[in-house]
Amino acid sequence: MARPSSSSSSSGFFLICMLHSAIAATCGALMMFYLNEIAVFGHGRETATKLQGSTPHDQLLIQTSESFAGLLLFVIGFLLFMVAFVKDRDFQAFFAKGCALLHAAMALWRVYFERRLEDLARDWPRQLVGDLVLSLSWVLFLVYSWREKYD
């Protein structure tokens, strides 16, 4: 039996997906095409230089790896764009739980591993806040949809 879909939870899901899609696609495109500029903007000139590698071979490997990571992030943004149009409330809740867990896992990664890297030690708190805010957006969607479901 099909449940009536609520337009407010669907519109909330749509907005969150579109926001996350825009963030992921933009960051991915910037990583692919403006890696050095983004590294300087995000980490500062000295740290960005250290992160580029010391030999030409290392620099090529790091640049290729970062470009593929940017491509993956861009594809994730595109997938989020497509998922934004799904109207099934059960899928929306399942997807939101998965996204919240993914962002929480990234936050844990930053706390337990990135903070130990000397070159990234000053950047991880800011990135941790970003991960928690992105996760919170999915959690708030879940709370709102649960409230709507049980009221």
Residue frames as a rotation matrix with the C-alpha (Angstrom) as fourth column:
MET 1
0.585 0.811 0.000 0.00
0.811 -0.585 0.000 0.00
0.000 0.000 -1.000 0.00
ALA 2
-0.285 -0.695 0.660 1.44
0.682 -0.631 -0.370 3.34
0.674 0.345 0.654 -1.02
ARG 3
-0.033 0.181 -0.983 1.73
0.870 -0.479 -0.118 6.03
-0.492 -0.859 -0.142 1.59
PRO 4
0.875 0.306 0.375 0.87
0.452 -0.794 -0.407 9.58
0.173 0.525 -0.833 0.67
SER 5
-0.163 -0.987 0.019 4.03
0.935 -0.160 -0.318 11.52
0.316 -0.034 0.948 0.10
SER 6
0.576 0.283 -0.767 4.51
0.615 -0.768 0.179 14.71
-0.538 -0.575 -0.616 2.01
SER 7
0.704 -0.280 0.652 5.58
0.480 -0.490 -0.728 17.64
0.523 0.826 -0.211 -0.09
SER 8
0.822 -0.407 0.398 7.42
-0.546 -0.761 0.351 19.34
0.160 -0.505 -0.848 2.78
SER 9
0.458 -0.710 0.535 9.72
-0.157 0.528 0.835 16.41
-0.875 -0.467 0.130 3.54
SER 10
0.487 -0.262 0.833 10.25
0.830 0.437 -0.348 15.84
-0.273 0.861 0.430 -0.18
SER 11
0.811 -0.200 0.550 11.10
0.135 -0.851 -0.507 19.50
0.570 0.485 -0.663 -0.68
GLY 12
0.727 -0.584 0.361 13.47
-0.601 -0.289 0.745 19.39
-0.330 -0.759 -0.562 2.31
PHE 13
0.392 -0.560 0.730 15.17
0.366 0.823 0.435 16.33
-0.844 0.096 0.528 0.88
PHE 14
0.655 -0.083 0.751 15.37
0.737 -0.148 -0.660 18.01
0.166 0.985 -0.036 -2.52
LEU 15
0.879 -0.293 0.377 16.94
-0.291 -0.955 -0.062 21.16
0.378 -0.056 -0.924 -1.05
ILE 16
0.556 -0.702 0.444 19.49
-0.457 0.188 0.869 19.28
-0.694 -0.687 -0.217 1.04
CYS 17
0.396 -0.388 0.832 20.46
0.657 0.753 0.038 17.08
-0.641 0.532 0.553 -1.90
MET 18
0.754 -0.084 0.652 20.80
0.521 -0.529 -0.670 20.08
0.401 0.844 -0.355 -4.19
LEU 19
0.828 -0.481 0.288 22.94
-0.560 -0.732 0.388 21.94
0.024 -0.483 -0.876 -1.63
HIS 20
0.360 -0.708 0.608 25.21
-0.184 0.585 0.790 18.94
-0.914 -0.397 0.081 -1.09
SER 21
0.551 -0.103 0.828 25.30
0.767 0.452 -0.455 18.35
-0.327 0.886 0.329 -4.84
ALA 22
0.894 -0.199 0.402 26.42
0.049 -0.848 -0.528 21.91
0.446 0.492 -0.748 -5.53
ILE 23
0.628 -0.691 0.358 29.10
-0.687 -0.276 0.672 21.71
-0.365 -0.668 -0.648 -2.83
ALA 24
0.309 -0.515 0.799 30.45
0.156 0.857 0.492 18.35
-0.938 -0.027 0.345 -4.02
ALA 25
0.636 -0.031 0.771 30.40
0.766 0.141 -0.627 19.19
-0.090 0.990 0.113 -7.73
THR 26
0.906 -0.305 0.294 32.03
-0.226 -0.935 -0.275 22.59
0.359 0.182 -0.915 -7.19
CYS 27
0.482 -0.760 0.436 34.74
-0.647 0.027 0.762 21.22
-0.590 -0.650 -0.479 -4.91
GLY 28
0.379 -0.308 0.872 35.38
0.430 0.894 0.128 18.32
-0.819 0.326 0.471 -7.27
ALA 29
0.799 -0.059 0.599 35.69
0.559 -0.297 -0.775 20.58
0.223 0.953 -0.204 -10.32
LEU 30
0.800 -0.534 0.275 38.03
-0.575 -0.813 0.092 22.92
0.174 -0.232 -0.957 -8.43
MET 31
0.397 -0.666 0.632 40.16
-0.331 0.538 0.775 19.95
-0.856 -0.517 -0.007 -7.32
MET 32
0.508 -0.175 0.843 40.44
0.697 0.658 -0.284 18.70
-0.505 0.732 0.456 -10.90
PHE 33
0.543 -0.171 0.822 41.29
0.715 -0.419 -0.560 21.99
0.440 0.892 -0.105 -12.58
TYR 34
0.388 -0.380 0.839 42.64
-0.345 -0.905 -0.251 24.37
0.855 -0.192 -0.482 -9.92
LEU 35
0.634 -0.106 -0.766 44.38
0.572 0.730 0.373 22.03
0.520 -0.675 0.524 -7.49
ASN 36
-0.413 -0.896 -0.165 47.33
0.797 -0.267 -0.542 24.29
0.441 -0.356 0.824 -6.63
GLU 37
-0.576 0.243 0.781 45.17
-0.230 -0.964 0.130 27.38
0.784 -0.105 0.611 -6.10
ILE 38
0.552 0.833 -0.037 42.71
-0.276 0.224 0.935 25.46
0.787 -0.506 0.353 -3.91
ALA 39
0.366 -0.503 -0.783 45.56
0.801 0.599 -0.010 23.97
0.473 -0.623 0.623 -1.86
VAL 40
-0.729 -0.636 0.254 47.04
0.452 -0.726 -0.518 27.44
0.514 -0.263 0.817 -1.27
PHE 41
-0.248 0.733 0.633 43.60
-0.492 -0.658 0.570 28.83
0.835 -0.170 0.524 -0.38
GLY 42
0.689 0.653 -0.313 42.76
-0.138 0.542 0.829 25.95
0.711 -0.528 0.464 1.98
HIS 43
0.709 -0.454 -0.540 46.11
0.694 0.589 0.415 25.28
0.129 -0.668 0.733 3.62
GLY 44
0.729 -0.530 -0.433 48.35
-0.274 -0.806 0.525 28.28
-0.627 -0.264 -0.733 2.98
ARG 45
0.682 -0.472 -0.559 51.29
-0.669 -0.092 -0.738 28.56
0.296 0.877 -0.379 0.60
GLU 46
-0.307 -0.900 0.310 53.87
-0.951 0.277 -0.137 26.76
0.038 -0.337 -0.941 2.77
THR 47
-0.225 0.303 0.926 51.71
-0.362 0.856 -0.368 23.71
-0.904 -0.419 -0.083 3.50
ALA 48
0.818 0.560 -0.131 50.46
-0.295 0.214 -0.931 23.55
-0.493 0.801 0.340 -0.10
THR 49
0.316 -0.796 -0.517 54.05
-0.886 -0.052 -0.461 23.42
0.340 0.604 -0.721 -1.30
LYS 50
-0.575 -0.517 0.634 54.83
-0.745 0.650 -0.146 20.56
-0.337 -0.557 -0.759 1.09
LEU 51
0.096 0.734 0.672 51.72
-0.238 0.672 -0.701 18.66
-0.966 -0.093 0.240 -0.02
GLN 52
0.679 0.159 -0.716 52.76
-0.710 -0.102 -0.696 18.83
-0.183 0.982 0.044 -3.70
GLY 53
0.881 -0.424 0.210 55.69
0.429 0.903 0.024 16.46
-0.200 0.069 0.977 -3.23
SER 54
0.435 -0.810 -0.393 59.43
-0.231 -0.523 0.821 16.88
-0.870 -0.266 -0.414 -3.54
THR 55
-0.695 -0.663 0.277 60.31
0.083 0.310 0.947 15.04
-0.714 0.681 -0.160 -6.76
PRO 56
-0.596 0.476 -0.647 58.70
-0.802 -0.392 0.451 15.39
-0.039 0.788 0.615 -10.19
HIS 57
-0.700 0.329 -0.633 57.51
0.040 0.904 0.426 11.77
0.713 0.273 -0.646 -9.94
ASP 58
-0.702 0.430 -0.568 55.88
0.675 0.148 -0.723 12.40
-0.227 -0.891 -0.394 -6.56
GLN 59
-0.674 0.431 -0.600 54.29
-0.327 -0.902 -0.280 15.58
-0.662 0.008 0.749 -7.87
LEU 60
-0.642 0.430 -0.634 52.80
-0.642 0.149 0.752 13.75
0.418 0.890 0.181 -10.85
LEU 61
-0.673 0.377 -0.637 51.44
0.467 0.884 0.030 10.94
0.574 -0.277 -0.771 -8.65
ILE 62
-0.678 0.406 -0.613 49.94
0.506 -0.348 -0.789 13.38
-0.534 -0.845 0.031 -6.14
GLN 63
-0.668 0.425 -0.610 48.42
-0.603 -0.790 0.110 15.56
-0.435 0.441 0.785 -8.86
THR 64
-0.652 0.426 -0.627 46.91
-0.340 0.575 0.744 12.51
0.678 0.699 -0.230 -10.59
SER 65
-0.679 0.374 -0.632 45.54
0.687 0.627 -0.368 11.18
0.258 -0.684 -0.682 -7.31
GLU 66
-0.665 0.413 -0.622 44.02
0.182 -0.719 -0.671 14.53
-0.724 -0.559 0.403 -6.38
SER 67
-0.699 0.418 -0.580 42.49
-0.715 -0.421 0.559 14.89
-0.010 0.805 0.593 -9.85
PHE 68
-0.610 0.484 -0.628 40.84
0.112 0.837 0.535 11.48
0.785 0.256 -0.565 -9.54
ALA 69
-0.654 0.382 -0.653 39.59
0.724 0.065 -0.687 12.41
-0.220 -0.922 -0.319 -6.06
GLY 70
-0.703 0.383 -0.600 38.14
-0.344 -0.921 -0.185 15.58
-0.623 0.076 0.779 -7.58
LEU 71
-0.679 0.453 -0.578 36.49
-0.529 0.245 0.813 13.55
0.510 0.857 0.073 -10.35
LEU 72
-0.634 0.430 -0.642 34.99
0.604 0.794 -0.064 11.21
0.483 -0.429 -0.764 -7.75
LEU 73
-0.662 0.371 -0.652 33.67
0.419 -0.537 -0.732 14.17
-0.622 -0.757 0.200 -5.78
PHE 74
-0.717 0.399 -0.571 32.17
-0.658 -0.657 0.368 15.67
-0.228 0.640 0.733 -8.94
VAL 75
-0.637 0.480 -0.604 30.45
-0.109 0.719 0.686 12.35
0.763 0.503 -0.406 -9.74
ILE 76
-0.652 0.402 -0.643 29.10
0.758 0.323 -0.566 12.19
-0.020 -0.857 -0.515 -6.19
GLY 77
-0.703 0.379 -0.601 27.67
-0.157 -0.908 -0.389 15.68
-0.694 -0.179 0.698 -6.72
PHE 78
-0.660 0.450 -0.601 26.02
-0.685 -0.033 0.728 14.52
0.308 0.893 0.330 -9.94
LEU 79
-0.634 0.422 -0.649 24.58
0.399 0.896 0.193 11.45
0.663 -0.136 -0.736 -8.20
LEU 80
-0.694 0.383 -0.610 23.21
0.532 -0.299 -0.792 13.64
-0.486 -0.874 0.004 -5.41
PHE 81
-0.722 0.431 -0.541 21.58
-0.612 -0.763 0.209 15.79
-0.323 0.481 0.815 -8.08
MET 82
-0.575 0.507 -0.642 19.86
-0.344 0.562 0.752 12.71
0.742 0.653 -0.149 -9.52
VAL 83
-0.648 0.298 -0.701 18.83
0.678 0.646 -0.352 11.38
0.348 -0.703 -0.620 -6.10
ALA 84
-0.933 0.267 -0.241 17.24
-0.085 -0.815 -0.573 14.74
-0.349 -0.514 0.783 -5.26
PHE 85
-0.514 0.759 -0.399 14.33
-0.819 -0.296 0.492 13.90
0.256 0.579 0.774 -7.55
VAL 86
-0.696 0.267 -0.667 13.41
0.272 0.957 0.099 10.60
0.665 -0.112 -0.739 -5.83
LYS 87
-0.237 0.729 0.643 10.02
-0.673 -0.600 0.432 10.91
0.701 -0.330 0.633 -4.11
ASP 88
0.351 0.353 -0.867 9.97
0.239 0.862 0.448 7.67
0.905 -0.364 0.218 -2.07
ARG 89
0.585 -0.049 0.810 10.02
-0.671 -0.591 0.449 8.60
0.457 -0.805 -0.378 1.64
ASP 90
0.934 -0.270 0.233 11.53
0.063 0.767 0.638 5.29
-0.351 -0.582 0.734 2.71
PHE 91
0.440 -0.804 0.400 14.40
0.829 0.192 -0.526 5.75
0.346 0.562 0.751 0.28
GLN 92
0.373 -0.271 0.887 14.87
-0.117 -0.963 -0.244 9.35
0.920 -0.013 -0.391 1.41
ALA 93
0.814 -0.040 0.580 15.17
-0.581 -0.052 0.812 8.25
-0.002 -0.998 -0.066 5.04
PHE 94
0.802 -0.540 0.254 17.55
0.497 0.840 0.216 5.41
-0.330 -0.047 0.943 4.14
PHE 95
0.358 -0.668 0.652 19.68
0.670 -0.303 -0.678 7.73
0.650 0.680 0.339 2.01
ALA 96
0.528 -0.106 0.843 19.77
-0.419 -0.896 0.149 10.45
0.739 -0.431 -0.517 4.69
LYS 97
0.918 -0.205 0.340 20.91
-0.229 0.427 0.875 7.92
-0.325 -0.881 0.345 7.33
GLY 98
0.598 -0.716 0.360 23.69
0.796 0.582 -0.165 6.73
-0.091 0.385 0.918 5.03
CYS 99
0.307 -0.464 0.831 24.85
0.343 -0.760 -0.552 10.27
0.888 0.455 -0.074 4.30
ALA 100
0.738 -0.013 0.675 24.84
-0.574 -0.537 0.618 11.20
0.354 -0.843 -0.404 7.99
LEU 101
0.852 -0.444 0.277 26.93
0.160 0.726 0.669 8.11
-0.498 -0.526 0.689 8.78
LEU 102
0.472 -0.689 0.550 29.32
0.820 0.114 -0.561 8.91
0.324 0.716 0.619 5.93
HIS 103
0.369 -0.310 0.876 29.90
-0.139 -0.950 -0.278 12.45
0.919 -0.019 -0.393 7.20
ALA 104
0.847 -0.059 0.528 30.30
-0.527 0.023 0.849 11.15
-0.062 -0.998 -0.012 10.77
ALA 105
0.752 -0.610 0.251 32.89
0.591 0.792 0.153 8.63
-0.293 0.033 0.956 9.53
MET 106
0.317 -0.637 0.703 34.79
0.540 -0.488 -0.685 11.45
0.780 0.597 0.189 7.81
ALA 107
0.589 -0.061 0.806 34.73
-0.551 -0.759 0.346 13.44
0.591 -0.648 -0.481 11.05
LEU 108
0.902 -0.264 0.341 36.14
-0.124 0.599 0.791 10.45
-0.413 -0.756 0.507 12.96
TRP 109
0.572 -0.719 0.395 38.83
0.799 0.379 -0.466 10.02
0.185 0.582 0.791 10.29
ARG 110
0.335 -0.434 0.837 39.87
0.021 -0.884 -0.467 13.62
0.942 0.174 -0.286 10.79
VAL 111
0.731 -0.012 0.683 39.96
-0.658 -0.279 0.700 13.28
0.182 -0.960 -0.212 14.59
TYR 112
0.811 -0.348 0.470 41.91
-0.040 0.769 0.638 10.03
-0.583 -0.536 0.610 14.69
PHE 113
0.360 -0.699 0.618 44.22
0.868 0.493 0.053 10.33
-0.342 0.517 0.785 11.68
GLU 114
0.435 -0.193 0.880 44.43
0.604 -0.663 -0.443 13.76
0.669 0.724 -0.172 10.02
ARG 115
0.932 -0.070 0.355 45.23
-0.275 -0.774 0.570 15.59
0.235 -0.629 -0.741 13.23
ARG 116
0.660 -0.726 0.196 48.35
0.257 0.462 0.849 13.46
-0.706 -0.510 0.491 13.58
LEU 117
0.294 -0.544 0.786 49.76
0.939 0.014 -0.342 14.70
0.175 0.839 0.515 10.27
GLU 118
-0.289 -0.524 -0.801 52.04
0.727 -0.665 0.173 17.60
-0.623 -0.532 0.573 11.02
ASP 119
-0.972 -0.170 0.164 51.27
0.236 -0.675 0.699 19.48
-0.008 0.718 0.696 7.80
LEU 120
-0.371 0.912 0.175 47.49
0.173 -0.117 0.978 19.20
0.912 0.393 -0.115 8.23
ALA 121
-0.534 0.112 -0.838 47.32
0.824 0.293 -0.486 19.57
0.191 -0.950 -0.249 12.02
ARG 122
-0.852 0.198 -0.485 46.05
0.071 -0.874 -0.480 23.16
-0.519 -0.443 0.731 11.95
ASP 123
-0.743 0.557 -0.371 43.38
-0.610 -0.336 0.718 22.51
0.275 0.760 0.589 9.30
TRP 124
-0.768 0.430 -0.474 41.52
0.334 0.901 0.276 19.51
0.546 0.054 -0.836 10.71
PRO 125
-0.674 0.594 -0.439 39.31
0.453 -0.138 -0.881 21.39
-0.584 -0.792 -0.176 13.25
ARG 126
-0.467 0.493 -0.734 37.84
-0.661 -0.746 -0.080 23.59
-0.587 0.448 0.674 10.51
GLN 127
-0.624 0.207 -0.753 37.23
-0.579 0.525 0.624 20.57
0.524 0.826 -0.208 8.28
LEU 128
-0.878 0.310 -0.365 35.73
0.464 0.740 -0.487 18.67
0.119 -0.597 -0.793 11.21
VAL 129
-0.542 0.703 -0.460 33.20
-0.078 -0.588 -0.805 21.46
-0.837 -0.400 0.373 11.72
GLY 130
-0.444 0.340 -0.829 32.30
-0.893 -0.247 0.377 21.25
-0.076 0.907 0.413 8.02
ASP 131
-0.790 0.123 -0.601 31.76
-0.067 0.956 0.284 17.49
0.610 0.265 -0.747 8.25
LEU 132
-0.795 0.491 -0.358 29.58
0.528 0.267 -0.806 17.88
-0.300 -0.830 -0.471 11.33
VAL 133
-0.470 0.637 -0.610 27.48
-0.480 -0.765 -0.429 20.64
-0.740 0.091 0.666 9.74
LEU 134
-0.508 0.263 -0.820 26.90
-0.785 0.250 0.567 18.56
0.354 0.932 0.079 6.60
SER 135
-0.823 0.206 -0.530 25.97
0.317 0.940 -0.126 15.56
0.472 -0.272 -0.839 8.76
LEU 136
-0.765 0.534 -0.360 23.68
0.211 -0.320 -0.924 17.72
-0.609 -0.782 0.132 10.88
SER 137
-0.540 0.593 -0.598 21.71
-0.821 -0.527 0.219 18.76
-0.185 0.609 0.771 7.80
TRP 138
-0.486 0.352 -0.800 20.81
-0.282 0.804 0.524 15.10
0.827 0.480 -0.292 7.16
VAL 139
-0.817 0.173 -0.551 20.04
0.559 0.475 -0.680 14.49
0.144 -0.863 -0.484 10.84
LEU 140
-0.727 0.576 -0.373 17.72
-0.263 -0.736 -0.623 17.50
-0.634 -0.355 0.687 10.92
PHE 141
-0.445 0.574 -0.687 15.96
-0.813 0.064 0.579 16.19
0.376 0.816 0.438 7.82
LEU 142
-0.606 0.188 -0.773 15.48
0.220 0.973 0.064 12.80
0.765 -0.131 -0.631 9.55
VAL 143
-0.850 0.291 -0.438 14.15
0.420 -0.125 -0.899 14.42
-0.316 -0.948 -0.016 12.72
TYR 144
-0.614 0.639 -0.464 11.76
-0.663 -0.736 -0.135 16.59
-0.428 0.224 0.876 10.73
SER 145
-0.395 0.479 -0.784 10.51
-0.638 0.471 0.609 13.65
0.661 0.741 0.119 8.64
TRP 146
-0.737 0.138 -0.662 10.07
0.474 0.803 -0.361 11.46
0.482 -0.580 -0.657 11.77
ARG 147
-0.830 0.442 -0.341 8.17
0.046 -0.555 -0.831 14.24
-0.556 -0.705 0.441 13.50
GLU 148
-0.476 0.646 -0.597 5.96
-0.875 -0.413 0.251 14.61
-0.084 0.642 0.762 10.44
LYS 149
-0.546 0.206 -0.812 5.43
-0.255 0.882 0.395 10.85
0.798 0.423 -0.429 10.20
TYR 150
-0.623 0.216 -0.752 4.41
0.670 0.644 -0.370 10.37
0.404 -0.734 -0.546 13.84
ASP 151
-0.917 0.343 -0.202 2.35
-0.165 -0.789 -0.592 13.55
-0.363 -0.510 0.780 14.35
